[in-house]
Structure formats: structure tokens, C-alpha cells
Amino acid sequence: MMTHALVFTDLDGTLLDHHSYSFAPAKPALAQLHERHIPVILNSSKTIAEIEAIAGELSLDTAIIAENGSIIQQPNHAAPVILGKDYDFICRTLDELKQAHDYLFAGFHDWTDQEISDITGLPLESAARAAKRQASEPLIWKDTKEALERFTTQLNEKGLTLKRGGRFWHVMGDTDKVKAMQYLINEYQTTHQIKPTVIALGDGPNDQEMISAADIGIVILNPDGTPLAISEQSAKAEGRRIIRTKEPGPLGWNTAIMMLLQE
């Protein structure tokens, strides 16, 4: 692997085990990347507060991409970069639309930390971190499909988008994981005056564009999900690589990164 590289990775089901949330099997690869001064950038739907807690466990002091690419927190920067819309605007827009059209939905700003814990299954402390949102709002849609289509159009008119997650719909600005990734790539190029080799790892549909945009895209096996429809042939024609792991989660993460480091 080239010296000048950036590793962007999803968390749940990728660097973290889908069930236990352990990253232990990926420790050898993480140690090698640290030794070679190759930054590992966490890129997740989680909040900055959630990701910072995980980054601390991983001993990472690199940039963080949170809330599906809506916000970037860089080391030694007090204020984060918001690529989408700020949280107050999002919540205000949601409240206005609900009041005007009697839509049936509820989001994190409607719930207490205890309610978020009950709904998500997260421990209370983790639920409190998940509630510290800055640029996106997860919500549960309880209305009809037709109402959802109208709601989506009205959000778009306000400069907001609606993305489907696992359990929640996510309301956010017009940004995504790839735009946030590109922001940091551009910063790296400006600082180092060299184009880095970009490696991206993920396991779900929400990671597909990030994986496809990387020089080396690594699809982590997701035993419970549908295989990502990424064309290895198209990637090869464009001078990129797609690697599919045979192991899930951090085990697959470790195997793929160690293989690249040995090339």
C-alpha cells in the first residue's frame, strides 16, 4: 500500500462487530496503520459524541465524519464543519410540516433520553450521546406511503433530504458520506501537496457510494444483508479496486487491511 493513504470506515458491522460491537479482531491492522501514520477516519451515521467515545477506545485522534456525512469534527478544531443543515432548522421544519399536514411521525427531538434508550435498545448513557445531534434527525414514520412521498417533496423544497436507515428515516441536508469524505481528501491534498490513495470500508447500502468512490473499496461481508451491487469490472476499468471479504465485521476488516499492507 502507498505511504500516502487515507482509510475511511463505517462502524457497525464493519469495524465493529454487528452484535457485540467489539473491534478486537481488527487490532493488528489498526496497530499497523498507526505505525505507518495512515489516518483511519470514522464515517458513520452516529453523532460526534458517539463516535468520539468509540475513537477514544480505538486510540484514534483523526478527523470524524458523523451523522451520515452531515458534520465533520477535526482534531484541534473547536467548531465542527457542518456540510448539511443545522439541527435547529431541521427540527423546526419537521415541527412545521407535522403541524400543517398532520403527519404521523416522531423523532429524537420528541423523545427523552430514556425513551431513545427504550426504542433503540441502547444503554441510557449511549442514548444520551445519540441524542446530541447537530445536523440530522432520525425519525420513525407512522403514516402512509403516499404521505411519505408528499413529506419527502416538502423536505426537498426546504433543502433537506430523507434517507432510509436500518430502523429510522434520517432527515438531513443535501450531503452524504462521499461529500464529507471528499472534503477531507481535498484538505489532505492541499496540506501535503499529494493525492492520497483512498481506501473505504463498509458493509451496507449506506456505504455503497463511499466504497464506489474510493481507489480501493472494501465490501465487508454482511451475513444478514443483501450483497452490495458494486461492479468489480467497472471499478477496474476506472483504475479502482473492489475487494470483498469472506469474513464479517472487524475480522474481515483486519484481513483486508493486512493484505493491502503486505502488497
C-alpha positions as CSV (number, residue, x, y, z in Angstrom):
1,M,0.0,0.0,0.0
2,M,1.2,3.5,-0.7
3,T,2.5,5.6,2.1
4,H,0.1,8.4,1.4
5,A,-3.2,6.8,2.1
6,L,-6.5,7.6,3.9
7,V,-8.7,4.9,5.4
8,F,-12.4,5.8,5.7
9,T,-14.5,3.3,7.5
10,D,-18.1,2.6,8.6
11,L,-18.6,1.4,12.2
12,D,-21.4,-1.0,12.9
13,G,-21.0,-4.3,11.0
14,T,-17.7,-3.1,9.6
15,L,-15.0,-2.1,12.1
16,L,-17.3,-3.0,15.0
17,D,-18.9,-6.4,15.3
18,H,-22.6,-6.2,14.4
19,H,-23.7,-7.9,17.6
20,S,-21.1,-7.4,20.3
21,Y,-19.7,-4.0,18.9
22,S,-16.2,-5.3,19.6
23,F,-13.3,-4.2,17.4
24,A,-10.8,-6.6,18.9
25,P,-10.2,-8.7,15.8
26,A,-9.1,-5.5,13.9
27,K,-6.5,-4.5,16.4
28,P,-3.5,-5.9,14.4
29,A,-4.4,-3.9,11.3
30,L,-5.2,-0.8,13.4
31,A,-1.8,-1.0,15.0
32,Q,0.0,-1.4,11.6
33,L,-1.9,1.6,10.2
34,H,-0.9,3.7,13.3
35,E,2.7,2.6,12.9
36,R,2.7,3.7,9.3
37,H,1.0,7.0,10.1
38,I,-2.0,6.2,7.9
39,P,-5.1,8.0,9.2
40,V,-8.2,6.0,10.0
41,I,-11.3,8.2,9.6
42,L,-14.6,7.0,11.1
43,N,-17.5,7.8,8.8
44,S,-20.9,6.9,10.4
45,S,-24.5,7.8,10.9
46,K,-23.7,8.1,14.6
47,T,-23.3,11.5,16.4
48,I,-19.9,13.2,17.1
49,A,-20.5,12.4,20.8
50,E,-21.0,8.7,20.0
51,I,-18.1,8.5,17.6
52,E,-15.7,10.3,19.9
53,A,-16.3,7.7,22.6
54,I,-15.5,5.0,20.1
55,A,-12.5,6.8,18.7
56,G,-11.2,7.1,22.3
57,E,-11.4,3.3,22.7
58,L,-9.6,2.9,19.3
59,S,-6.9,5.4,20.3
60,L,-7.7,7.5,17.2
61,D,-7.0,11.2,17.1
62,T,-8.1,11.7,13.5
63,A,-11.0,13.6,11.9
64,I,-14.5,12.2,12.4
65,I,-17.4,12.2,9.9
66,A,-20.7,12.0,11.7
67,E,-24.4,11.9,11.0
68,N,-24.1,10.4,7.5
69,G,-21.7,13.0,6.2
70,S,-23.6,16.0,7.7
71,I,-20.8,17.1,10.0
72,I,-17.0,16.8,10.3
73,Q,-15.0,17.2,13.5
74,Q,-11.3,17.7,13.0
75,P,-8.6,17.4,15.7
76,N,-7.6,20.7,17.3
77,H,-10.7,22.4,15.8
78,A,-13.2,23.7,18.3
79,A,-16.1,24.1,16.0
80,P,-17.2,21.3,13.6
81,V,-17.8,21.8,9.9
82,I,-21.5,21.4,9.1
83,L,-22.0,20.3,5.5
84,G,-25.7,20.0,5.7
85,K,-28.3,22.0,7.7
86,D,-28.1,22.7,11.4
87,Y,-30.2,20.8,13.8
88,D,-32.5,23.6,14.9
89,F,-33.5,24.3,11.3
90,I,-34.2,20.6,10.7
91,C,-36.4,20.2,13.9
92,R,-38.2,23.5,13.3
93,T,-39.0,22.4,9.7
94,L,-40.3,19.0,10.9
95,D,-42.5,20.6,13.5
96,E,-43.9,23.0,11.0
97,L,-44.7,20.2,8.5
98,K,-46.3,18.0,11.2
99,Q,-48.5,20.8,12.4
100,A,-49.5,21.9,8.8
101,H,-50.2,18.4,7.4
102,D,-51.0,16.2,10.5
103,Y,-48.2,13.8,9.5
104,L,-47.7,10.8,11.9
105,F,-44.0,10.6,12.8
106,A,-41.8,11.0,15.8
107,G,-38.1,11.8,16.0
108,F,-35.3,12.0,18.5
109,H,-36.1,15.6,19.4
110,D,-39.6,14.4,20.5
111,W,-38.2,11.9,23.0
112,T,-36.3,11.9,26.3
113,D,-33.0,10.0,26.6
114,Q,-34.9,7.2,28.4
115,E,-37.4,6.9,25.5
116,I,-34.5,6.8,23.0
117,S,-32.9,4.1,25.1
118,D,-36.2,2.1,25.1
119,I,-36.7,2.5,21.4
120,T,-33.1,1.8,20.3
121,G,-32.1,-0.7,22.9
122,L,-29.0,1.4,23.7
123,P,-27.9,1.8,27.3
124,L,-29.0,5.2,28.8
125,E,-25.6,6.7,28.6
126,S,-25.2,5.8,24.9
127,A,-28.8,7.0,24.2
128,A,-27.8,10.4,25.7
129,R,-24.8,10.6,23.3
130,A,-27.1,9.6,20.4
131,A,-29.4,12.4,21.3
132,K,-26.6,15.0,20.9
133,R,-27.4,15.7,17.3
134,Q,-26.1,18.6,15.3
135,A,-27.1,18.2,11.7
136,S,-29.6,15.3,11.2
137,E,-32.7,13.8,12.8
138,P,-33.7,10.1,12.9
139,L,-37.4,9.6,12.9
140,I,-39.9,6.7,12.8
141,W,-42.5,7.2,10.1
142,K,-46.0,6.1,11.2
143,D,-48.0,7.5,8.3
144,T,-48.9,6.1,4.8
145,K,-46.6,5.6,1.8
146,E,-48.4,8.4,-0.1
147,A,-48.0,10.8,2.8
148,L,-44.3,9.9,2.9
149,E,-43.9,10.9,-0.8
150,R,-45.5,14.3,-0.1
151,F,-43.4,14.7,3.0
152,T,-40.2,13.9,1.0
153,T,-41.1,16.5,-1.6
154,Q,-41.8,19.2,1.0
155,L,-38.4,18.4,2.7
156,N,-36.6,18.8,-0.6
157,E,-38.2,22.2,-1.1
158,K,-36.6,23.2,2.2
159,G,-33.2,21.9,1.1
160,L,-33.5,18.8,3.2
161,T,-33.3,15.1,2.2
162,L,-34.7,11.9,3.6
163,K,-32.6,8.8,3.7
164,R,-33.6,5.3,4.8
165,G,-31.5,3.8,7.5
166,G,-31.9,0.4,9.2
167,R,-34.6,1.3,11.8
168,F,-35.0,5.1,11.2
169,W,-35.5,7.5,8.4
170,H,-32.8,10.3,8.5
171,V,-33.7,13.9,7.7
172,M,-30.6,15.9,6.8
173,G,-29.2,18.5,4.4
174,D,-28.1,17.7,0.9
175,T,-24.9,15.9,1.8
176,D,-23.7,12.3,2.3
177,K,-20.7,10.2,3.4
178,V,-19.0,10.7,0.0
179,K,-19.2,14.5,0.1
180,A,-17.7,14.6,3.6
181,M,-15.0,12.1,2.5
182,Q,-14.1,14.3,-0.5
183,Y,-13.9,17.4,1.8
184,L,-11.2,15.7,3.9
185,I,-9.4,14.3,0.8
186,N,-9.2,17.9,-0.6
187,E,-7.8,19.1,2.7
188,Y,-5.2,16.4,2.7
189,Q,-4.1,17.2,-0.8
190,T,-3.9,20.9,0.0
191,T,-1.8,20.2,3.1
192,H,0.5,17.5,1.7
193,Q,0.5,18.5,-2.0
194,I,0.0,14.9,-2.9
195,K,-3.1,12.8,-3.9
196,P,-3.7,10.1,-1.3
197,T,-4.7,6.6,-2.0
198,V,-8.3,6.4,-0.7
199,I,-9.5,3.2,1.0
200,A,-13.1,2.9,2.1
201,L,-14.7,0.0,4.0
202,G,-18.4,-0.6,4.6
203,D,-21.0,-3.3,4.8
204,G,-24.4,-1.8,4.0
205,P,-26.3,0.1,1.3
206,N,-25.5,3.4,3.1
207,D,-21.8,2.7,2.4
208,Q,-22.1,1.8,-1.3
209,E,-21.4,5.2,-2.7
210,M,-18.4,5.7,-0.4
211,I,-17.0,2.3,-1.4
212,S,-17.5,3.0,-5.1
213,A,-15.8,6.4,-4.8
214,A,-12.6,5.1,-3.3
215,D,-9.4,4.0,-5.0
216,I,-9.7,0.7,-3.1
217,G,-13.3,-0.1,-2.0
218,I,-13.6,-2.9,0.6
219,V,-17.0,-4.6,0.9
220,I,-17.2,-6.2,4.3
221,L,-19.3,-9.4,4.3
222,N,-22.7,-8.8,5.9
223,P,-24.2,-12.2,6.6
224,D,-27.6,-10.7,7.3
225,G,-27.8,-8.3,4.4
226,T,-28.1,-8.3,0.6
227,P,-24.7,-8.2,-1.2
228,L,-23.9,-4.7,-2.4
229,A,-24.3,-4.2,-6.1
230,I,-20.9,-2.8,-6.9
231,S,-19.3,-3.8,-10.2
232,E,-15.7,-5.0,-9.9
233,Q,-15.4,-4.8,-13.7
234,S,-16.5,-1.1,-13.8
235,A,-14.1,-0.3,-11.0
236,K,-11.2,-2.0,-12.7
237,A,-12.0,-0.1,-16.0
238,E,-11.7,3.2,-14.0
239,G,-8.5,2.2,-12.3
240,R,-10.1,1.3,-9.0
241,R,-10.3,-1.9,-7.0
242,I,-13.1,-3.6,-5.2
243,I,-12.3,-6.2,-2.5
244,R,-15.0,-8.4,-1.0
245,T,-14.1,-10.0,2.4
246,K,-15.1,-13.6,3.2
247,E,-15.3,-12.7,6.9
248,P,-17.8,-10.3,8.5
249,G,-17.1,-7.3,10.7
250,P,-13.7,-6.5,12.2
251,L,-12.3,-9.9,11.2
252,G,-12.9,-9.1,7.6
253,W,-11.7,-5.5,8.2
254,N,-8.4,-6.8,9.6
255,T,-7.9,-9.4,6.9
256,A,-8.4,-6.9,4.0
257,I,-6.2,-4.2,5.5
258,M,-3.4,-6.6,6.4
259,M,-3.5,-7.9,2.9
260,L,-3.1,-4.4,1.4
261,L,-0.3,-3.5,3.9
262,Q,1.6,-6.6,2.7
263,E,1.4,-5.7,-1.0
